[in-house]
């Protein structure tokens, strides 16, 4: 929006468009009242500015900010949507809407607005890898693996020497059941950063799950734990390594420790399997049920409970 339009009459004289001048005057007064904490007056000034220039995205955005301060969230949402409508490329309205919806526990709407904000930000800064990373993480959280794969492939193309991008692309491949590709990306991440403990644990756990290269897997998991000894996921990986090696008592000790550090359905599933191997069916079922409480959509665990 052009807040003031002036026309050169001669070298010393300017004439102002009256409507634009009125809009600017109310806008400036709104900013002044807002700065002094007089929100009611600020809101009134912004409304009068909109009477003259209803399609001003910035004024709708400022009005929304004052409604938020007054805890009038419904009005704020309305103004933010108008701001986004009148400036389709703007990032701020969608980012603020994402925060508002999150505070109201409207998580689906929050994620939708956050996605829009990130997409628009990426258009404004097409070379900004961090924006794409945030969008990729959002897709992973929403279990939109195919979309996450496209994003992280793009990130790797933009920044091939970024170990974090390689790590997240590996996560996507793992979610899609492409563990051979996940392994390749994790190895590349570790070539770029041998101390990348997340990648060390991930690759070690991948080997443990596939029951191969167990000694190498144990070394990687131990190295990750040296850097983060209280990381519940890493302790779980070590416990599962012991399980695969047939060291069930050591596995139980580590997995019990992991369960005190992190409440995760995978840890309780592992614990149930260990107790079953130790012929303690009661504790096996107890832990499998704990896993189901955290994630009810686990048919294999339901089968274990029924079987034993």
Residue pairs with C-beta under 8 A, 6 or more apart in sequence:
1 53
1 55
1 56
1 57
1 58
1 59
2 20
3 20
3 23
3 24
3 27
4 16
4 17
4 20
4 21
4 24
5 16
5 17
5 20
6 14
6 15
6 16
7 14
7 15
8 14
9 15
19 52
19 53
20 52
20 53
22 52
23 49
23 52
23 53
23 56
23 59
26 45
26 46
26 48
26 49
26 52
27 45
27 46
27 49
27 59
27 62
29 41
29 45
30 41
30 42
30 43
30 45
30 46
30 49
30 59
30 62
31 42
31 62
33 39
33 41
33 42
33 45
34 42
34 62
34 65
34 66
39 66
39 69
39 70
40 70
42 62
42 66
43 63
43 66
43 67
43 70
46 59
46 62
46 63
46 66
47 63
49 56
49 59
50 56
50 59
50 60
50 63
53 59
55 86
56 86
57 82
57 83
57 84
57 85
57 86
57 87
57 90
57 93
58 83
58 87
60 79
60 80
60 82
60 83
60 86
61 79
61 80
61 83
61 90
61 92
61 93
63 79
64 75
64 76
64 77
64 79
64 80
64 83
64 93
64 96
65 76
65 96
67 73
67 75
67 76
67 79
68 76
68 96
68 100
73 100
73 104
76 100
77 97
77 100
80 93
80 96
80 97
80 100
81 93
81 97
83 90
83 92
83 93
84 90
84 93
84 94
84 97
87 93
89 120
89 123
89 124
90 120
91 117
91 120
91 121
91 124
92 117
94 113
94 114
94 116
94 117
94 120
95 113
95 114
95 117
97 109
97 110
97 113
98 110
98 111
98 113
98 114
98 117
99 110
100 110
101 107
101 109
101 110
101 113
102 110
111 138
111 141
111 142
114 138
115 135
115 138
118 131
118 134
118 135
118 138
119 135
121 128
121 131
122 128
122 131
122 132
122 135
125 131
127 158
129 155
129 158
129 159
129 162
129 165
132 151
132 154
132 155
132 158
133 155
133 164
133 165
133 168
135 151
136 148
136 151
136 152
136 155
136 168
136 172
137 168
139 145
139 147
139 148
139 151
140 148
140 168
140 171
140 172
140 175
143 175
145 172
145 175
145 176
146 176
148 168
148 172
148 175
149 169
149 172
149 173
149 176
152 165
152 168
152 169
152 172
153 169
155 162
155 165
155 168
155 169
156 162
156 165
156 166
156 169
159 165
161 192
162 192
163 188
163 189
163 190
163 192
163 193
163 196
163 199
164 189
166 185
166 186
166 188
166 189
166 192
166 199
167 185
167 186
167 189
167 196
167 198
167 199
167 202
169 185
170 181
170 182
170 183
170 185
170 186
170 189
170 199
170 202
171 182
171 202
173 179
173 181
173 182
173 185
174 182
174 202
174 206
179 206
179 210
182 206
183 203
183 206
186 199
186 202
186 203
186 206
187 203
189 196
189 199
190 196
190 199
190 200
190 203
193 199
195 227
197 223
197 224
197 227
197 228
197 231
197 234
198 224
200 220
200 221
200 223
200 224
201 220
201 221
201 224
201 231
201 233
201 234
201 237
203 217
203 220
204 216
204 217
204 218
204 219
204 220
204 221
204 224
204 237
204 241
205 217
205 221
205 237
205 240
206 217
207 213
207 214
207 216
207 217
207 220
208 214
208 217
208 221
208 237
208 240
208 241
208 244
209 240
211 244
214 241
214 244
214 245
217 241
218 238
218 241
218 245
221 234
221 237
221 238
221 241
222 238
224 231
224 234
224 237
225 231
225 234
225 235
225 238
228 234
230 261
231 261
231 262
232 258
232 259
232 260
232 261
232 262
232 264
232 267
233 258
233 262
233 264
235 254
235 255
235 257
235 258
235 261
236 254
236 255
236 258
236 262
236 264
236 266
236 267
236 270
238 254
239 250
239 251
239 252
239 253
239 254
239 255
239 257
239 258
239 270
239 274
240 251
240 255
240 270
242 248
242 250
242 251
242 254
243 251
243 255
243 270
243 273
243 274
243 277
248 274
248 277
248 278
249 278
251 270
251 274
252 271
252 274
252 275
252 278
255 267
255 270
255 271
255 274
256 271
258 264
258 267
259 267
259 268
259 271
263 294
264 294
265 290
265 291
265 292
265 294
265 295
265 298
266 291
267 291
268 287
268 288
268 290
268 291
268 294
269 287
269 288
269 291
269 298
269 301
271 283
271 287
272 283
272 284
272 285
272 286
272 287
272 288
272 291
272 301
272 304
273 284
273 304
274 284
275 281
275 283
275 284
275 286
275 287
276 284
276 304
276 308
281 308
284 304
284 308
285 305
285 308
288 301
288 304
288 305
289 305
291 298
291 301
292 298
292 301
292 302
292 305
